[in-house]
Amino acid sequence: MSQGSENPFGDNPYGAPQQTGGAPMPVASSEGDATGGVIPYKNVPALLAYYLGLFSLFPCIGLFLAIPAFVLGIKGLRKRREDPAVKGSVHAWIGIVMGGLMTVVWGVAWILGIIGMVAGANGG
């Protein structure tokens, strides 16, 4: 059942197409598209950690965003370690650093605010 040069698959209709001349055939890449290195869309925990870490700079909601940023950053690094093809280690580290730092900063701010309110209520 050979159709000669008309069949790009050669004698095997289930195999990869054979080059018969002309322009080279595109090769599939396992690296993904161009945004895969910049935006780690395959590593959702790292991406969420990054954004939560950045938004944890906002007052009042910062503490509530910093803690999940820290936890998701760790999960993003674990996912990166399990599958090296998945990018996002920098995003995960930014989430860990910003989440940890802002947890301490906003935690201290909340504690000092509570101490100030208690001291003000006691008249001293």
C-alpha angles and dihedrals in degrees: 000000000000114000095190119221093347093074110071090197095061115213093334112070090189097052132086117288114267122230109245098179135283122073117005117258117249115258119224113238126209092208096082127221129323095272092058092085095043102036112032096213091161091057102059097171091056092047093049091046090054095052094041089049091053094045090048086079089077115099121245095017097044096092092050091052098039097062095053089044090058094047095044090048090058090048090050091053091049091051090050091050092050094049116024091191088068111085128205108096091128091050090049092050092049088052092049095047096042093041093050094043095046092045089059094042097047092038091056091044091053092047092049090047092052092047089050092051092048092048090048092049091052091052097243 
